[in-house]
Amino acid sequence: MKMLITALLGSALLAGPTLAGEITIGMTGPLSGPQAFFGTTWHNGFKLYVDGLNAAGGVNGTTVAYEQEDDKADPREGTLVAQKLCDNEAVVLGLVNFNSGVAQSTLPIYEDCGLPTMSFASNPKLTQQGYKLMVRPVANDNAGALLPAQYALKTLGAKTAVVVNDKQVFGQGISEIFADNFKKGGGEVLSTVAVNPTDLDFTAVLTQIKTQKPDVIYLGAVMPQLALFARQMKDQGVSARLIVPDGGYTPELIQQAGEANVQGVITAIQVPPMDASPAIKAFGEAYKAKYGEEAGPYSIYGYVQGQILEQVLKTTKGLTREDMAAALHAVKVDTAVGTLEFDATGELKVAPSYLYEVDGKTFKLVGSM
């Protein structure tokens, strides 16, 4: 572990701007509730890198503290957290918002207080609203909904689909993109169904869908609805293949739905397999050594955000929010998932996406772009 971190952080002390002191990074995400697995394991990946960075002496004498906050995947809670981070003058950059609905409410707050952010929220419209301070170090939903539509049409041979969404910014947005891509590829969307984000019983919806006999169902929602819907599909004898967004890429999908009920479920996510490269494999080993468990779905991207931060600290002219924002938008850095840089809107210039299928108790890679 010590040798690994030393190797990965070997460049941290190279020549750069002469800075010294301690900065604070604000971290927000769902740390409790149904999506806590995503938020905590994402943050753990960042802390793994930063803790190693500090142990190696920081960057040009600058060390990194972090303030970790729970937004509970709730827009109202997210706004309170955003204001708290804004009011803390020591916070010079934020790792914020796993959920698009939360980001929609908080990004204006961060913009107003001049706090630069790296956001995980994937709705494409978020970078089209003129924000100057945010970047998104993961693929947006245009990629996340294109790959599964192509796979359904070309690999599964699907001709018809029913699209279901939970009326939320993320779920509705990504389901609409899937539907558009499916239709552009020659498929037919038989119907679009909206459910409430608090619904637990989908009997009526599935009874309606069963009569339409679609080849695939796309469900734009999050856990635990994804697992409940999958289990009830089997109970109702609906034979369509279920396709879900990245929130389904978690062991909890299999555990909560029941292994037999989710075989063949397809999910798209921005995360490569943990054996995709030596760097990613080394990260997985370091993560397990530190936390005693396997890395979570987005742990690698928390780690990558640590690598981005290191490069920002190497290139920034100073440690103010304004200085950090300028360096963040101009950053170009080699990371565990490849070379990353952002365009003028804060989107990645190259943003890969991966497709997995539930196979037994695990997820098997079936496609990428």
Secondary structure, DSSP 8 states (H G I E B T S, - for coil): -HHHHHHHTGGGGSS-----EEEEEEEEE--SSTTHHHHHHHHHHHHHHHHHHHHTT-BTTEEEEEEEEE-TT-HHHHHHHHHHHHH-TTEEEEEE-SSHHHHHHHHHHHHHHT--EEE----GGGGGS--SSEEB-S--HHHHHHHHHHHHHHTS---EEEEEE-SSHHHHHHHHHHHHHHHHTT-EEEEEEE--TT----HHHHHHHHHH--SEEEEE--TTHHHHHHHHHHHTT--SEEEE-GGG-SHHHHHHH-GGGSTT-EEEES---TTSSHHHHHHHHHHHHHHSS---TTHHHHHHHHHHHHHHHHH-SSSSHHHHHHHHHT-EEEETTEEEEB-TTSBBSS---EEEEEETTEEEEEEE-
